Amino acid sequence: MYRPELSVFFNMSDNWKIDLMRREKLETAWEYYSDLIVPGHNYRDELRKLRQGERSETPEETKKRIKLLHQREDSLKRQFLSFIPDGFFYVFGCELSSATATHDPTPINHTLFDQNLSGSKITWEQNSLEVLGRTFIGLEFRPNIEVIQDAWSGHDFSQDVEGLQNPEPRQLPSAVEEVELKEPTTPKKKKGGRPKTQDVVKAKIREMIGTQVLDKLPNRWDQAIEVRVRLKGEETRDHHGMAGYKTDVIARWIGEVANEETPPSE
């Protein structure tokens, strides 16, 4: 599914359309979604020019271009991994065990991609993740477009893209070298949380509160999970750290809405 209205928000040309329902494997997802997770940049076009080079370039220029290409690829891979724990992607894969190794990919908690977790290791060639004594293979990623838009909403991209316009081929090595010195872009943290998301979630809570859907569940934690599932889909049931939809935060909001609904005692 291609949504043309998002091309304006993410500054993507028609040459780089992204299928938002497509699942991309680890070894290609970092490039396929690079312009999506950091709006305003043209990373894929930059990579294409670096790979293509110029017929008239000297051996020294070719060597420099290839070095810059590898540096940019490594940088974008790190950038891709850094956004996964924030909920920018739905993640799927198979946990490596006799019980699940042959099954189709199932949802994986995106917070397991936190590189600070014990034993965390990504193997790009094998499309696998090792973490907390567990191993996941066959990794696939699909963008969570609402989280991405919410994270970047209100961000000023004018400074980010300054000097990043696609240079002429003969100026490519020096221009890209300047770009490489920049730190990977990250969205600015919003002060006061995510009011837009909070309003949406609380509206759903008010809709569900007092119904059998919530009343039959034993505690606020389980109720919070059900609220998130109703909003974001079954595949998010175990995504307790999902950006904007954390289970503990939704549980707190359920309590706040319940207090609103309870008339004061006389």
For each residue, the residues with C-beta under 8 A, 3 or more apart:
1: 19 20 21
2: 17 18 19 20
3: 6 20 145
4: 7
5: 8 9
6: 3 9 10 12 20 145
7: 4 10 11 12 13 14 17
8: 5 11
9: 5 6 39 149
10: 6 7 35 36 39 40
11: 7 8 35 39 40 41 42 157 161
12: 6 7 16 17 18 35 36
13: 7 16
14: 7 17
15: 45
16: 12 13 35 42 44 45
17: 2 7 12 14
18: 2 12 22 32 33 35 36 143
19: 1 2 22
20: 1 2 3 6 142 143 145
21: 1 142
22: 18 19 142
23: 92 105 140 141 142
24: 28 29 32 33 140 141 142
25: 28 29 127 138 139 140 141
26: 29 30 122 124 127 139 140 141
27: 30 124 125 127
28: 24 25 31 32
29: 24 25 26 32 33 80 89 140 141
30: 26 27 33 34 76 77 79 80 81
31: 28 34 43 44 47 73 76
32: 18 24 28 29 44
33: 18 24 29 30 36 37 80 89 141 143
34: 30 31 37 38 41 43 44 76 79 80
35: 10 11 12 16 18 38 39 41 42 43 44
36: 10 12 18 33 39 143 148
37: 33 34 79 80 83 88 143 148
38: 34 35 41 43 79 160 184 185
39: 9 10 11 35 36 152 155 157
40: 10 11 157 160 161
41: 11 34 35 38 160 161 164 185
42: 11 16 35 45 46 164 165 166
43: 31 34 35 38 46 47 72 76
44: 16 31 32 34 35 47 48
45: 15 16 42 48 49 166
46: 42 43 49 50 72 164 166 176 179
47: 31 43 44 50 51 69 72 73 76
48: 44 45 51 52
49: 45 46 52 166 169 172
50: 46 47 53 65 68 69 72 172 176
51: 47 48 69
52: 48 49
53: 50 57 62 65
54: 57 61 169 170 172
55:
56:
57: 53 54 61 62 65
58: 61 62
59: 62 63
60: 63 64
61: 54 57 58 64 65 173
62: 53 57 58 59 65 66
63: 59 60 66 67
64: 60 61 67 68 173 177
65: 50 53 57 61 62 68 69 172 173
66: 62 63 69 70
67: 63 64 70 71
68: 50 64 65 71 72 173 176 177 180
69: 47 50 51 65 66 72 73
70: 66 67 73 74
71: 67 68 74 75 180
72: 43 46 47 50 68 69 75 76 176 179 180
73: 31 47 69 70 76 77
74: 70 71 77 78
75: 71 72 78 79 180 184
76: 30 31 34 43 47 72 73 79 80
77: 30 73 74 80 81 124
78: 74 75 81 82 184
79: 30 34 37 38 75 76 82 83 184 185
80: 29 30 33 34 37 76 77 83 84
81: 30 77 78 84 113 115 122
82: 78 79 85 115 184 186
83: 37 79 80 86 88 89
84: 80 81 88 89 91 110 113 141
85: 82 110 111 113 114 241
86: 83 110 147 151 243
87: 110 144 147 239 241 242 243 244 245
88: 37 83 84 110 143 144 147 148 151 243
89: 29 33 83 84 110 141 142 143 144
90: 107 110 141 142 143 144 235 236
91: 84 107 108 109 110 113 139 140 141
92: 23 105 106 107 108 138 139 140 141 142 235
93: 105 106 108 129 136 137 138 139 140
94: 100 101 102 103 104 105 106 136 137 138
95: 100 101 108 134 135 136
96: 100 101 128 134 135 136 137
97: 100 101
98: 101
99:
100: 94 95 96 97 103 106
101: 94 95 96 97 98 137
102: 94
103: 94 100 106
104: 94
105: 23 92 93 94 138 139 140
106: 92 93 94 100 103
107: 90 91 92 235 236 237 238 239
108: 91 92 93 95 112 129 136 139
109: 91 112 238 239 240 241
110: 84 85 86 87 88 89 90 91 113 239 241 242
111: 85 114 239 240 241
112: 108 109 117 129 131 132 134 136
113: 81 84 85 91 110 120 122 129 131
114: 85 111 117 120
115: 81 82 120
116: 120
117: 112 114 120 131 132
118: 131 132 133
119: 130 131 132 133
120: 113 114 115 116 117 129 130 131
121: 129 130 131
122: 26 81 113 128 129
123: 126 127 128 129 130
124: 26 27 77 127
125: 27
126: 123 137
127: 25 26 27 123 124 137 138 139
128: 96 122 123 135 136 137 139
129: 93 108 112 113 120 121 122 123 135 136 139
130: 119 120 121 123 134 135 136
131: 112 113 117 118 119 120 121 134 136
132: 112 117 118 119
133: 118 119
134: 95 96 112 130 131
135: 95 96 128 129 130
136: 93 94 95 96 108 112 128 129 130 131 139
137: 93 94 96 101 126 127 128
138: 25 92 93 94 105 127
139: 25 26 91 92 93 105 108 127 128 129 136
140: 23 24 25 26 29 91 92 93 105
141: 23 24 25 26 29 33 84 89 90 91 92
142: 20 21 22 23 24 89 90 92
143: 18 20 33 36 37 88 89 90 148
144: 87 88 89 90 147 148 232 242
145: 3 6 20 148 149
146: 149 150 232 244
147: 86 87 88 144 150 151 242 243 244
148: 36 37 88 143 144 145 151 152
149: 9 145 146 152 153
150: 146 147 153 194 196 197 243 244
151: 86 88 147 148 187 243
152: 39 148 149 155 187
153: 149 150 196
154: 190
155: 39 152 187 188
156: 159 160
157: 11 39 40 160 161
158: 161 162
159: 156 162
160: 38 40 41 156 157 164 185
161: 11 40 41 157 158 164 165
162: 158 159
163: 175 178 179
164: 41 42 46 160 161 179
165: 42 161
166: 42 45 46 49
167: 171 172 175 176
168: 171 172
169: 49 54 172
170: 54
171: 167 168 174 175
172: 49 50 54 65 167 168 169 175 176
173: 61 64 65 68 176 177
174: 171 177 178
175: 163 167 171 172 178 179
176: 46 50 68 72 167 172 173 179 180
177: 64 68 173 174 180 181
178: 163 174 175 181 182
179: 46 72 163 164 175 176 182
180: 68 71 72 75 176 177
181: 177 178
182: 178 179 185
183:
184: 38 75 78 79 82
185: 38 41 79 160 182
186: 82
187: 151 152 155
188: 155
189:
190: 154 193 194
191:
192: 195
193: 190 198
194: 150 190 197 198 244
195: 192 198 199
196: 150 153 199 200
197: 150 194 200 201 244 245
198: 193 194 195 201 202 253
199: 195 196 202 203
200: 196 197 203 204 231
201: 197 198 204 205 227 231 245 250 253
202: 198 199 205 206 253 256 257
203: 199 200 206 207
204: 200 201 207 208 227 230 231
205: 201 202 208 209 227 250 253 254 257
206: 202 203 209 257 261
207: 203 204
208: 204 205 211 213 214 226 227 230
209: 205 206 214 254 257 258 261
210: 214 215 261
211: 208 214 215
212: 215 216
213: 208 216 217 226 230
214: 208 209 210 211 217 223 226 227 254
215: 210 211 212
216: 212 213
217: 213 214 222 223 226
218: 222
219: 222 223
220: 223 224 251 254 255
221: 224 225 247 248 251
222: 217 218 219 225 226
223: 214 217 219 220 226 227 251 254
224: 220 221 227 228 247 248 249 250 251 253 254
225: 221 222 228 229 237 240 247
226: 208 213 214 217 222 223 229 230
227: 201 204 205 208 214 223 224 230 231 250 254
228: 224 225 231 232 236 237 239 242 245 247 250
229: 225 226 232 233 234 236 237
230: 204 208 213 226 227
231: 200 201 204 227 228 245
232: 144 146 228 229 235 236 239 242 245
233: 229 236
234: 229 237
235: 90 92 107 232 239
236: 90 107 228 229 232 233 239 242 245
237: 107 225 228 229 234
238: 107 109
239: 87 107 109 110 111 228 232 235 236 242 245
240: 109 111 225 246 247 248
241: 85 87 109 110 111 246 247
242: 87 110 144 147 228 232 236 239 245 246
243: 86 87 88 147 150 151 246
244: 87 146 147 150 194 197
245: 87 197 201 228 231 232 236 239 242 249 250
246: 240 241 242 243 249 250
247: 221 224 225 228 240 241 250 251
248: 221 224 240 251 252
249: 224 245 246 252 253
250: 201 205 224 227 228 245 246 247 253 254
251: 220 221 223 224 247 248 254 255
252: 248 249 255 256
253: 198 201 202 205 224 249 250 256 257
254: 205 209 214 220 223 224 227 250 251 257 258
255: 220 251 252 258 259
256: 202 252 253 259 260
257: 202 205 206 209 253 254 260 261
258: 209 254 255 261 262
259: 255 256 262
260: 256 257
261: 206 209 210 257 258
262: 258 259
263:
264:
265:
266:
